[in-house]
């Protein structure tokens, strides 16, 4: 399948969506644990996730 194949594009989009859901679930779990440990740890974790996401989006990955 080449890049212009609609089935390949659909499979890639589905894979990316599954990856995004797993990433969000992982961040959510991390933040929930951090909140239970200490509220400041929650905010630090949220900031780290936002910075990492911004760097990845900015790098085009």
mmCIF file of the N, C-alpha and C atoms, coordinates in Angstrom:
data_MODEL
# 
_entry.id   MODEL 
# 
loop_
_atom_site.group_PDB 
_atom_site.id 
_atom_site.type_symbol 
_atom_site.label_atom_id 
_atom_site.label_alt_id 
_atom_site.label_comp_id 
_atom_site.label_asym_id 
_atom_site.label_entity_id 
_atom_site.label_seq_id 
_atom_site.pdbx_PDB_ins_code 
_atom_site.Cartn_x 
_atom_site.Cartn_y 
_atom_site.Cartn_z 
_atom_site.occupancy 
_atom_site.B_iso_or_equiv 
_atom_site.pdbx_formal_charge 
_atom_site.auth_seq_id 
_atom_site.auth_comp_id 
_atom_site.auth_asym_id 
_atom_site.auth_atom_id 
_atom_site.pdbx_PDB_model_num 
ATOM 1   N N  . UNK A 1 1  ? 0.840  -1.184 0.000  1.00 0.00 ? 1  UNK A N  1 
ATOM 2   C CA . UNK A 1 1  ? 0.000  0.000  0.000  1.00 0.00 ? 1  UNK A CA 1 
ATOM 3   C C  . UNK A 1 1  ? 0.886  1.250  0.000  1.00 0.00 ? 1  UNK A C  1 
ATOM 4   N N  . UNK A 1 2  ? 0.565  2.174  -0.863 1.00 0.00 ? 2  UNK A N  1 
ATOM 5   C CA . UNK A 1 2  ? 1.335  3.414  -0.880 1.00 0.00 ? 2  UNK A CA 1 
ATOM 6   C C  . UNK A 1 2  ? 0.640  4.483  -0.045 1.00 0.00 ? 2  UNK A C  1 
ATOM 7   N N  . UNK A 1 3  ? 1.281  5.638  0.055  1.00 0.00 ? 3  UNK A N  1 
ATOM 8   C CA . UNK A 1 3  ? 0.775  6.699  0.933  1.00 0.00 ? 3  UNK A CA 1 
ATOM 9   C C  . UNK A 1 3  ? -0.562 7.259  0.471  1.00 0.00 ? 3  UNK A C  1 
ATOM 10  N N  . UNK A 1 4  ? -0.873 7.148  -0.810 1.00 0.00 ? 4  UNK A N  1 
ATOM 11  C CA . UNK A 1 4  ? -2.130 7.712  -1.304 1.00 0.00 ? 4  UNK A CA 1 
ATOM 12  C C  . UNK A 1 4  ? -3.292 6.727  -1.193 1.00 0.00 ? 4  UNK A C  1 
ATOM 13  N N  . UNK A 1 5  ? -3.025 5.515  -0.753 1.00 0.00 ? 5  UNK A N  1 
ATOM 14  C CA . UNK A 1 5  ? -4.062 4.502  -0.612 1.00 0.00 ? 5  UNK A CA 1 
ATOM 15  C C  . UNK A 1 5  ? -4.992 4.875  0.550  1.00 0.00 ? 5  UNK A C  1 
ATOM 16  N N  . UNK A 1 6  ? -6.307 4.987  0.291  1.00 0.00 ? 6  UNK A N  1 
ATOM 17  C CA . UNK A 1 6  ? -7.240 5.365  1.355  1.00 0.00 ? 6  UNK A CA 1 
ATOM 18  C C  . UNK A 1 6  ? -7.234 4.388  2.534  1.00 0.00 ? 6  UNK A C  1 
ATOM 19  N N  . UNK A 1 7  ? -7.024 3.105  2.268  1.00 0.00 ? 7  UNK A N  1 
ATOM 20  C CA . UNK A 1 7  ? -7.000 2.139  3.358  1.00 0.00 ? 7  UNK A CA 1 
ATOM 21  C C  . UNK A 1 7  ? -5.786 2.342  4.251  1.00 0.00 ? 7  UNK A C  1 
ATOM 22  N N  . UNK A 1 8  ? -4.652 2.677  3.656  1.00 0.00 ? 8  UNK A N  1 
ATOM 23  C CA . UNK A 1 8  ? -3.442 2.928  4.446  1.00 0.00 ? 8  UNK A CA 1 
ATOM 24  C C  . UNK A 1 8  ? -3.622 4.184  5.296  1.00 0.00 ? 8  UNK A C  1 
ATOM 25  N N  . UNK A 1 9  ? -4.230 5.185  4.703  1.00 0.00 ? 9  UNK A N  1 
ATOM 26  C CA . UNK A 1 9  ? -4.466 6.436  5.450  1.00 0.00 ? 9  UNK A CA 1 
ATOM 27  C C  . UNK A 1 9  ? -5.417 6.191  6.616  1.00 0.00 ? 9  UNK A C  1 
ATOM 28  N N  . UNK A 1 10 ? -6.481 5.422  6.363  1.00 0.00 ? 10 UNK A N  1 
ATOM 29  C CA . UNK A 1 10 ? -7.443 5.118  7.422  1.00 0.00 ? 10 UNK A CA 1 
ATOM 30  C C  . UNK A 1 10 ? -6.792 4.306  8.539  1.00 0.00 ? 10 UNK A C  1 
ATOM 31  N N  . UNK A 1 11 ? -5.952 3.349  8.172  1.00 0.00 ? 11 UNK A N  1 
ATOM 32  C CA . UNK A 1 11 ? -5.261 2.537  9.180  1.00 0.00 ? 11 UNK A CA 1 
ATOM 33  C C  . UNK A 1 11 ? -4.311 3.403  10.009 1.00 0.00 ? 11 UNK A C  1 
ATOM 34  N N  . UNK A 1 12 ? -3.620 4.325  9.352  1.00 0.00 ? 12 UNK A N  1 
ATOM 35  C CA . UNK A 1 12 ? -2.701 5.210  10.064 1.00 0.00 ? 12 UNK A CA 1 
ATOM 36  C C  . UNK A 1 12 ? -3.464 6.127  11.014 1.00 0.00 ? 12 UNK A C  1 
ATOM 37  N N  . UNK A 1 13 ? -4.597 6.664  10.568 1.00 0.00 ? 13 UNK A N  1 
ATOM 38  C CA . UNK A 1 13 ? -5.413 7.523  11.424 1.00 0.00 ? 13 UNK A CA 1 
ATOM 39  C C  . UNK A 1 13 ? -5.954 6.748  12.625 1.00 0.00 ? 13 UNK A C  1 
ATOM 40  N N  . UNK A 1 14 ? -6.385 5.519  12.403 1.00 0.00 ? 14 UNK A N  1 
ATOM 41  C CA . UNK A 1 14 ? -6.895 4.686  13.493 1.00 0.00 ? 14 UNK A CA 1 
ATOM 42  C C  . UNK A 1 14 ? -5.785 4.404  14.507 1.00 0.00 ? 14 UNK A C  1 
ATOM 43  N N  . UNK A 1 15 ? -4.596 4.079  14.009 1.00 0.00 ? 15 UNK A N  1 
ATOM 44  C CA . UNK A 1 15 ? -3.449 3.810  14.888 1.00 0.00 ? 15 UNK A CA 1 
ATOM 45  C C  . UNK A 1 15 ? -3.097 5.056  15.697 1.00 0.00 ? 15 UNK A C  1 
ATOM 46  N N  . UNK A 1 16 ? -3.094 6.217  15.045 1.00 0.00 ? 16 UNK A N  1 
ATOM 47  C CA . UNK A 1 16 ? -2.781 7.465  15.743 1.00 0.00 ? 16 UNK A CA 1 
ATOM 48  C C  . UNK A 1 16 ? -3.828 7.786  16.797 1.00 0.00 ? 16 UNK A C  1 
ATOM 49  N N  . UNK A 1 17 ? -5.087 7.523  16.511 1.00 0.00 ? 17 UNK A N  1 
ATOM 50  C CA . UNK A 1 17 ? -6.152 7.784  17.475 1.00 0.00 ? 17 UNK A CA 1 
ATOM 51  C C  . UNK A 1 17 ? -6.014 6.878  18.698 1.00 0.00 ? 17 UNK A C  1 
ATOM 52  N N  . UNK A 1 18 ? -5.707 5.613  18.473 1.00 0.00 ? 18 UNK A N  1 
ATOM 53  C CA . UNK A 1 18 ? -5.508 4.680  19.585 1.00 0.00 ? 18 UNK A CA 1 
ATOM 54  C C  . UNK A 1 18 ? -4.322 5.130  20.433 1.00 0.00 ? 18 UNK A C  1 
ATOM 55  N N  . UNK A 1 19 ? -3.242 5.551  19.781 1.00 0.00 ? 19 UNK A N  1 
ATOM 56  C CA . UNK A 1 19 ? -2.068 6.031  20.521 1.00 0.00 ? 19 UNK A CA 1 
ATOM 57  C C  . UNK A 1 19 ? -2.420 7.263  21.348 1.00 0.00 ? 19 UNK A C  1 
ATOM 58  N N  . UNK A 1 20 ? -3.187 8.173  20.775 1.00 0.00 ? 20 UNK A N  1 
ATOM 59  C CA . UNK A 1 20 ? -3.584 9.382  21.491 1.00 0.00 ? 20 UNK A CA 1 
ATOM 60  C C  . UNK A 1 20 ? -4.434 9.057  22.715 1.00 0.00 ? 20 UNK A C  1 
ATOM 61  N N  . UNK A 1 21 ? -5.365 8.114  22.574 1.00 0.00 ? 21 UNK A N  1 
ATOM 62  C CA . UNK A 1 21 ? -6.210 7.708  23.702 1.00 0.00 ? 21 UNK A CA 1 
ATOM 63  C C  . UNK A 1 21 ? -5.357 7.101  24.814 1.00 0.00 ? 21 UNK A C  1 
ATOM 64  N N  . UNK A 1 22 ? -4.401 6.263  24.445 1.00 0.00 ? 22 UNK A N  1 
ATOM 65  C CA . UNK A 1 22 ? -3.530 5.650  25.455 1.00 0.00 ? 22 UNK A CA 1 
ATOM 66  C C  . UNK A 1 22 ? -2.654 6.696  26.145 1.00 0.00 ? 22 UNK A C  1 
ATOM 67  N N  . UNK A 1 23 ? -2.167 7.671  25.391 1.00 0.00 ? 23 UNK A N  1 
ATOM 68  C CA . UNK A 1 23 ? -1.353 8.730  25.990 1.00 0.00 ? 23 UNK A CA 1 
ATOM 69  C C  . UNK A 1 23 ? -2.176 9.547  26.970 1.00 0.00 ? 23 UNK A C  1 
ATOM 70  N N  . UNK A 1 24 ? -3.391 9.919  26.570 1.00 0.00 ? 24 UNK A N  1 
ATOM 71  C CA . UNK A 1 24 ? -4.258 10.707 27.454 1.00 0.00 ? 24 UNK A CA 1 
ATOM 72  C C  . UNK A 1 24 ? -4.606 9.918  28.715 1.00 0.00 ? 24 UNK A C  1 
ATOM 73  N N  . UNK A 1 25 ? -4.879 8.621  28.557 1.00 0.00 ? 25 UNK A N  1 
ATOM 74  C CA . UNK A 1 25 ? -5.191 7.785  29.724 1.00 0.00 ? 25 UNK A CA 1 
ATOM 75  C C  . UNK A 1 25 ? -3.983 7.702  30.659 1.00 0.00 ? 25 UNK A C  1 
ATOM 76  N N  . UNK A 1 26 ? -2.792 7.574  30.096 1.00 0.00 ? 26 UNK A N  1 
ATOM 77  C CA . UNK A 1 26 ? -1.584 7.520  30.914 1.00 0.00 ? 26 UNK A CA 1 
ATOM 78  C C  . UNK A 1 26 ? -1.339 8.815  31.661 1.00 0.00 ? 26 UNK A C  1 
ATOM 79  N N  . UNK A 1 27 ? -1.527 9.940  30.977 1.00 0.00 ? 27 UNK A N  1 
ATOM 80  C CA . UNK A 1 27 ? -1.353 11.235 31.631 1.00 0.00 ? 27 UNK A CA 1 
ATOM 81  C C  . UNK A 1 27 ? -2.408 11.410 32.716 1.00 0.00 ? 27 UNK A C  1 
ATOM 82  N N  . UNK A 1 28 ? -3.636 11.000 32.428 1.00 0.00 ? 28 UNK A N  1 
ATOM 83  C CA . UNK A 1 28 ? -4.710 11.105 33.423 1.00 0.00 ? 28 UNK A CA 1 
ATOM 84  C C  . UNK A 1 28 ? -4.406 10.292 34.670 1.00 0.00 ? 28 UNK A C  1 
ATOM 85  N N  . UNK A 1 29 ? -3.916 9.081  34.482 1.00 0.00 ? 29 UNK A N  1 
ATOM 86  C CA . UNK A 1 29 ? -3.562 8.246  35.625 1.00 0.00 ? 29 UNK A CA 1 
ATOM 87  C C  . UNK A 1 29 ? -2.419 8.834  36.431 1.00 0.00 ? 29 UNK A C  1 
ATOM 88  N N  . UNK A 1 30 ? -1.421 9.358  35.725 1.00 0.00 ? 30 UNK A N  1 
ATOM 89  C CA . UNK A 1 30 ? -0.290 9.995  36.406 1.00 0.00 ? 30 UNK A CA 1 
ATOM 90  C C  . UNK A 1 30 ? -0.751 11.188 37.223 1.00 0.00 ? 30 UNK A C  1 
ATOM 91  N N  . UNK A 1 31 ? -1.624 11.999 36.637 1.00 0.00 ? 31 UNK A N  1 
ATOM 92  C CA . UNK A 1 31 ? -2.114 13.180 37.348 1.00 0.00 ? 31 UNK A CA 1 
ATOM 93  C C  . UNK A 1 31 ? -2.973 12.798 38.553 1.00 0.00 ? 31 UNK A C  1 
ATOM 94  N N  . UNK A 1 32 ? -3.759 11.729 38.427 1.00 0.00 ? 32 UNK A N  1 
ATOM 95  C CA . UNK A 1 32 ? -4.587 11.289 39.550 1.00 0.00 ? 32 UNK A CA 1 
ATOM 96  C C  . UNK A 1 32 ? -3.716 10.838 40.720 1.00 0.00 ? 32 UNK A C  1 
ATOM 97  N N  . UNK A 1 33 ? -2.671 10.077 40.425 1.00 0.00 ? 33 UNK A N  1 
ATOM 98  C CA . UNK A 1 33 ? -1.758 9.633  41.478 1.00 0.00 ? 33 UNK A CA 1 
ATOM 99  C C  . UNK A 1 33 ? -1.028 10.827 42.079 1.00 0.00 ? 33 UNK A C  1 
ATOM 100 N N  . UNK A 1 34 ? -0.582 11.742 41.228 1.00 0.00 ? 34 UNK A N  1 
ATOM 101 C CA . UNK A 1 34 ? 0.136  12.923 41.712 1.00 0.00 ? 34 UNK A CA 1 
ATOM 102 C C  . UNK A 1 34 ? -0.746 13.754 42.632 1.00 0.00 ? 34 UNK A C  1 
ATOM 103 N N  . UNK A 1 35 ? -2.029 13.898 42.293 1.00 0.00 ? 35 UNK A N  1 
ATOM 104 C CA . UNK A 1 35 ? -2.952 14.681 43.128 1.00 0.00 ? 35 UNK A CA 1 
ATOM 105 C C  . UNK A 1 35 ? -3.106 14.040 44.501 1.00 0.00 ? 35 UNK A C  1 
ATOM 106 N N  . UNK A 1 36 ? -3.175 12.706 44.530 1.00 0.00 ? 36 UNK A N  1 
ATOM 107 C CA . UNK A 1 36 ? -3.317 12.002 45.807 1.00 0.00 ? 36 UNK A CA 1 
ATOM 108 C C  . UNK A 1 36 ? -2.064 12.130 46.665 1.00 0.00 ? 36 UNK A C  1 
ATOM 109 N N  . UNK A 1 37 ? -0.897 12.254 46.038 1.00 0.00 ? 37 UNK A N  1 
ATOM 110 C CA . UNK A 1 37 ? 0.338  12.410 46.792 1.00 0.00 ? 37 UNK A CA 1 
ATOM 111 C C  . UNK A 1 37 ? 0.440  13.837 47.334 1.00 0.00 ? 37 UNK A C  1 
ATOM 112 N N  . UNK A 1 38 ? 0.296  14.803 46.439 1.00 0.00 ? 38 UNK A N  1 
ATOM 113 C CA . UNK A 1 38 ? 0.380  16.207 46.861 1.00 0.00 ? 38 UNK A CA 1 
ATOM 114 C C  . UNK A 1 38 ? -0.131 17.077 45.711 1.00 0.00 ? 38 UNK A C  1 
ATOM 115 N N  . UNK A 1 39 ? -1.011 18.054 45.997 1.00 0.00 ? 39 UNK A N  1 
ATOM 116 C CA . UNK A 1 39 ? -1.555 18.898 44.917 1.00 0.00 ? 39 UNK A CA 1 
ATOM 117 C C  . UNK A 1 39 ? -0.492 19.623 44.087 1.00 0.00 ? 39 UNK A C  1 
ATOM 118 N N  . UNK A 1 40 ? 0.616  20.024 44.698 1.00 0.00 ? 40 UNK A N  1 
ATOM 119 C CA . UNK A 1 40 ? 1.661  20.694 43.914 1.00 0.00 ? 40 UNK A CA 1 
ATOM 120 C C  . UNK A 1 40 ? 2.315  19.735 42.920 1.00 0.00 ? 40 UNK A C  1 
ATOM 121 N N  . UNK A 1 41 ? 2.401  18.465 43.290 1.00 0.00 ? 41 UNK A N  1 
ATOM 122 C CA . UNK A 1 41 ? 2.936  17.467 42.373 1.00 0.00 ? 41 UNK A CA 1 
ATOM 123 C C  . UNK A 1 41 ? 2.021  17.316 41.161 1.00 0.00 ? 41 UNK A C  1 
ATOM 124 N N  . UNK A 1 42 ? 0.709  17.441 41.382 1.00 0.00 ? 42 UNK A N  1 
ATOM 125 C CA . UNK A 1 42 ? -0.257 17.407 40.286 1.00 0.00 ? 42 UNK A CA 1 
ATOM 126 C C  . UNK A 1 42 ? 0.041  18.523 39.292 1.00 0.00 ? 42 UNK A C  1 
ATOM 127 N N  . UNK A 1 43 ? 0.212  19.742 39.798 1.00 0.00 ? 43 UNK A N  1 
ATOM 128 C CA . UNK A 1 43 ? 0.448  20.882 38.905 1.00 0.00 ? 43 UNK A CA 1 
ATOM 129 C C  . UNK A 1 43 ? 1.799  20.776 38.210 1.00 0.00 ? 43 UNK A C  1 
ATOM 130 N N  . UNK A 1 44 ? 2.790  20.241 38.902 1.00 0.00 ? 44 UNK A N  1 
ATOM 131 C CA . UNK A 1 44 ? 4.100  20.044 38.277 1.00 0.00 ? 44 UNK A CA 1 
ATOM 132 C C  . UNK A 1 44 ? 4.010  19.007 37.158 1.00 0.00 ? 44 UNK A C  1 
ATOM 133 N N  . UNK A 1 45 ? 3.255  17.930 37.393 1.00 0.00 ? 45 UNK A N  1 
ATOM 134 C CA . UNK A 1 45 ? 3.082  16.895 36.374 1.00 0.00 ? 45 UNK A CA 1 
ATOM 135 C C  . UNK A 1 45 ? 2.309  17.429 35.179 1.00 0.00 ? 45 UNK A C  1 
ATOM 136 N N  . UNK A 1 46 ? 1.289  18.226 35.457 1.00 0.00 ? 46 UNK A N  1 
ATOM 137 C CA . UNK A 1 46 ? 0.501  18.820 34.370 1.00 0.00 ? 46 UNK A CA 1 
ATOM 138 C C  . UNK A 1 46 ? 1.372  19.752 33.532 1.00 0.00 ? 46 UNK A C  1 
ATOM 139 N N  . UNK A 1 47 ? 2.203  20.535 34.166 1.00 0.00 ? 47 UNK A N  1 
ATOM 140 C CA . UNK A 1 47 ? 3.103  21.436 33.446 1.00 0.00 ? 47 UNK A CA 1 
ATOM 141 C C  . UNK A 1 47 ? 4.099  20.652 32.595 1.00 0.00 ? 47 UNK A C  1 
ATOM 142 N N  . UNK A 1 48 ? 4.647  19.585 33.156 1.00 0.00 ? 48 UNK A N  1 
ATOM 143 C CA . UNK A 1 48 ? 5.600  18.757 32.408 1.00 0.00 ? 48 UNK A CA 1 
ATOM 144 C C  . UNK A 1 48 ? 4.935  18.123 31.192 1.00 0.00 ? 48 UNK A C  1 
ATOM 145 N N  . UNK A 1 49 ? 3.687  17.655 31.352 1.00 0.00 ? 49 UNK A N  1 
ATOM 146 C CA . UNK A 1 49 ? 2.966  17.059 30.223 1.00 0.00 ? 49 UNK A CA 1 
ATOM 147 C C  . UNK A 1 49 ? 2.694  18.108 29.146 1.00 0.00 ? 49 UNK A C  1 
ATOM 148 N N  . UNK A 1 50 ? 2.332  19.320 29.555 1.00 0.00 ? 50 UNK A N  1 
ATOM 149 C CA . UNK A 1 50 ? 2.055  20.384 28.589 1.00 0.00 ? 50 UNK A CA 1 
ATOM 150 C C  . UNK A 1 50 ? 3.329  20.792 27.832 1.00 0.00 ? 50 UNK A C  1 
ATOM 151 N N  . UNK A 1 51 ? 4.439  20.890 28.558 1.00 0.00 ? 51 UNK A N  1 
ATOM 152 C CA . UNK A 1 51 ? 5.701  21.264 27.906 1.00 0.00 ? 51 UNK A CA 1 
ATOM 153 C C  . UNK A 1 51 ? 6.140  20.169 26.933 1.00 0.00 ? 51 UNK A C  1 
ATOM 154 N N  . UNK A 1 52 ? 6.026  18.910 27.355 1.00 0.00 ? 52 UNK A N  1 
ATOM 155 C CA . UNK A 1 52 ? 6.401  17.799 26.478 1.00 0.00 ? 52 UNK A CA 1 
ATOM 156 C C  . UNK A 1 52 ? 5.530  17.782 25.238 1.00 0.00 ? 52 UNK A C  1 
ATOM 157 N N  . UNK A 1 53 ? 4.220  17.960 25.408 1.00 0.00 ? 53 UNK A N  1 
ATOM 158 C CA . UNK A 1 53 ? 3.316  18.000 24.252 1.00 0.00 ? 53 UNK A CA 1 
ATOM 159 C C  . UNK A 1 53 ? 3.637  19.150 23.323 1.00 0.00 ? 53 UNK A C  1 
ATOM 160 N N  . UNK A 1 54 ? 3.947  20.308 23.885 1.00 0.00 ? 54 UNK A N  1 
ATOM 161 C CA . UNK A 1 54 ? 4.306  21.450 23.050 1.00 0.00 ? 54 UNK A CA 1 
ATOM 162 C C  . UNK A 1 54 ? 5.581  21.228 22.268 1.00 0.00 ? 54 UNK A C  1 
ATOM 163 N N  . UNK A 1 55 ? 6.572  20.588 22.897 1.00 0.00 ? 55 UNK A N  1 
ATOM 164 C CA . UNK A 1 55 ? 7.819  20.307 22.207 1.00 0.00 ? 55 UNK A CA 1 
ATOM 165 C C  . UNK A 1 55 ? 7.580  19.306 21.080 1.00 0.00 ? 55 UNK A C  1 
ATOM 166 N N  . UNK A 1 56 ? 6.798  18.259 21.353 1.00 0.00 ? 56 UNK A N  1 
ATOM 167 C CA . UNK A 1 56 ? 6.534  17.265 20.318 1.00 0.00 ? 56 UNK A CA 1 
ATOM 168 C C  . UNK A 1 56 ? 5.732  17.848 19.158 1.00 0.00 ? 56 UNK A C  1 
ATOM 169 N N  . UNK A 1 57 ? 4.743  18.688 19.462 1.00 0.00 ? 57 UNK A N  1 
ATOM 170 C CA . UNK A 1 57 ? 3.966  19.321 18.398 1.00 0.00 ? 57 UNK A CA 1 
ATOM 171 C C  . UNK A 1 57 ? 4.852  20.286 17.598 1.00 0.00 ? 57 UNK A C  1 
ATOM 172 N N  . UNK A 1 58 ? 5.703  21.014 18.293 1.00 0.00 ? 58 UNK A N  1 
ATOM 173 C CA . UNK A 1 58 ? 6.578  21.965 17.622 1.00 0.00 ? 58 UNK A CA 1 
ATOM 174 C C  . UNK A 1 58 ? 7.631  21.304 16.751 1.00 0.00 ? 58 UNK A C  1 
ATOM 175 N N  . UNK A 1 59 ? 8.017  20.089 17.112 1.00 0.00 ? 59 UNK A N  1 
ATOM 176 C CA . UNK A 1 59 ? 9.042  19.398 16.332 1.00 0.00 ? 59 UNK A CA 1 
ATOM 177 C C  . UNK A 1 59 ? 8.443  18.644 15.137 1.00 0.00 ? 59 UNK A C  1 
ATOM 178 N N  . UNK A 1 60 ? 7.128  18.576 15.077 1.00 0.00 ? 60 UNK A N  1 
ATOM 179 C CA . UNK A 1 60 ? 6.473  17.918 13.945 1.00 0.00 ? 60 UNK A CA 1 
ATOM 180 C C  . UNK A 1 60 ? 6.410  16.418 14.054 1.00 0.00 ? 60 UNK A C  1 
ATOM 181 N N  . UNK A 1 61 ? 6.611  15.861 15.241 1.00 0.00 ? 61 UNK A N  1 
ATOM 182 C CA . UNK A 1 61 ? 6.574  14.400 15.403 1.00 0.00 ? 61 UNK A CA 1 
ATOM 183 C C  . UNK A 1 61 ? 5.198  13.927 15.761 1.00 0.00 ? 61 UNK A C  1 
# 
